[in-house]
């Protein structure tokens, strides 16, 4: 993933953003931890929960309007029991009160 887009954030900041996006994405697809981001998860209903979710790779890059785009590659077991590998997710973040916040 790094070779597809040159890094433009300090490595420590990129790692923190990828870790944050990973936690939020796991809450998105498993339902666990959604209460930590009530402004992001306004719809509390989970349609179908994945299990055994793991993040395989991630990068964070700046985008216009002082935002950061995080791209994740993840795997997990879908609601039918099928193992899914190499799935992608994209999350957008902005700074608010000196902290990164996810945008819908």
Secondary structure as a PSIPRED ss2 file (coil, helix, strand):
# PSIPRED VFORMAT (PSIPRED V4.0)

   1 X C   1.000  0.000  0.000
   2 X H   0.000  1.000  0.000
   3 X H   0.000  1.000  0.000
   4 X H   0.000  1.000  0.000
   5 X C   1.000  0.000  0.000
   6 X C   1.000  0.000  0.000
   7 X C   1.000  0.000  0.000
   8 X C   1.000  0.000  0.000
   9 X C   1.000  0.000  0.000
  10 X C   1.000  0.000  0.000
  11 X H   0.000  1.000  0.000
  12 X H   0.000  1.000  0.000
  13 X H   0.000  1.000  0.000
  14 X H   0.000  1.000  0.000
  15 X H   0.000  1.000  0.000
  16 X H   0.000  1.000  0.000
  17 X H   0.000  1.000  0.000
  18 X H   0.000  1.000  0.000
  19 X H   0.000  1.000  0.000
  20 X H   0.000  1.000  0.000
  21 X H   0.000  1.000  0.000
  22 X H   0.000  1.000  0.000
  23 X H   0.000  1.000  0.000
  24 X H   0.000  1.000  0.000
  25 X H   0.000  1.000  0.000
  26 X H   0.000  1.000  0.000
  27 X H   0.000  1.000  0.000
  28 X H   0.000  1.000  0.000
  29 X H   0.000  1.000  0.000
  30 X H   0.000  1.000  0.000
  31 X C   1.000  0.000  0.000
  32 X C   1.000  0.000  0.000
  33 X C   1.000  0.000  0.000
  34 X H   0.000  1.000  0.000
  35 X H   0.000  1.000  0.000
  36 X H   0.000  1.000  0.000
  37 X H   0.000  1.000  0.000
  38 X C   1.000  0.000  0.000
  39 X C   1.000  0.000  0.000
  40 X C   1.000  0.000  0.000
  41 X C   1.000  0.000  0.000
  42 X C   1.000  0.000  0.000
  43 X C   1.000  0.000  0.000
  44 X C   1.000  0.000  0.000
  45 X C   1.000  0.000  0.000
  46 X C   1.000  0.000  0.000
  47 X C   1.000  0.000  0.000
  48 X C   1.000  0.000  0.000
  49 X C   1.000  0.000  0.000
  50 X C   1.000  0.000  0.000
  51 X E   0.000  0.000  1.000
  52 X E   0.000  0.000  1.000
  53 X E   0.000  0.000  1.000
  54 X E   0.000  0.000  1.000
  55 X E   0.000  0.000  1.000
  56 X E   0.000  0.000  1.000
  57 X E   0.000  0.000  1.000
  58 X E   0.000  0.000  1.000
  59 X E   0.000  0.000  1.000
  60 X E   0.000  0.000  1.000
  61 X E   0.000  0.000  1.000
  62 X E   0.000  0.000  1.000
  63 X E   0.000  0.000  1.000
  64 X C   1.000  0.000  0.000
  65 X C   1.000  0.000  0.000
  66 X C   1.000  0.000  0.000
  67 X E   0.000  0.000  1.000
  68 X E   0.000  0.000  1.000
  69 X E   0.000  0.000  1.000
  70 X E   0.000  0.000  1.000
  71 X E   0.000  0.000  1.000
  72 X E   0.000  0.000  1.000
  73 X E   0.000  0.000  1.000
  74 X E   0.000  0.000  1.000
  75 X E   0.000  0.000  1.000
  76 X E   0.000  0.000  1.000
  77 X E   0.000  0.000  1.000
  78 X C   1.000  0.000  0.000
  79 X C   1.000  0.000  0.000
  80 X C   1.000  0.000  0.000
  81 X C   1.000  0.000  0.000
  82 X C   1.000  0.000  0.000
  83 X E   0.000  0.000  1.000
  84 X E   0.000  0.000  1.000
  85 X E   0.000  0.000  1.000
  86 X E   0.000  0.000  1.000
  87 X E   0.000  0.000  1.000
  88 X E   0.000  0.000  1.000
  89 X E   0.000  0.000  1.000
  90 X E   0.000  0.000  1.000
  91 X E   0.000  0.000  1.000
  92 X E   0.000  0.000  1.000
  93 X E   0.000  0.000  1.000
  94 X E   0.000  0.000  1.000
  95 X E   0.000  0.000  1.000
  96 X E   0.000  0.000  1.000
  97 X C   1.000  0.000  0.000
  98 X C   1.000  0.000  0.000
  99 X E   0.000  0.000  1.000
 100 X E   0.000  0.000  1.000
 101 X E   0.000  0.000  1.000
 102 X E   0.000  0.000  1.000
 103 X E   0.000  0.000  1.000
 104 X C   1.000  0.000  0.000
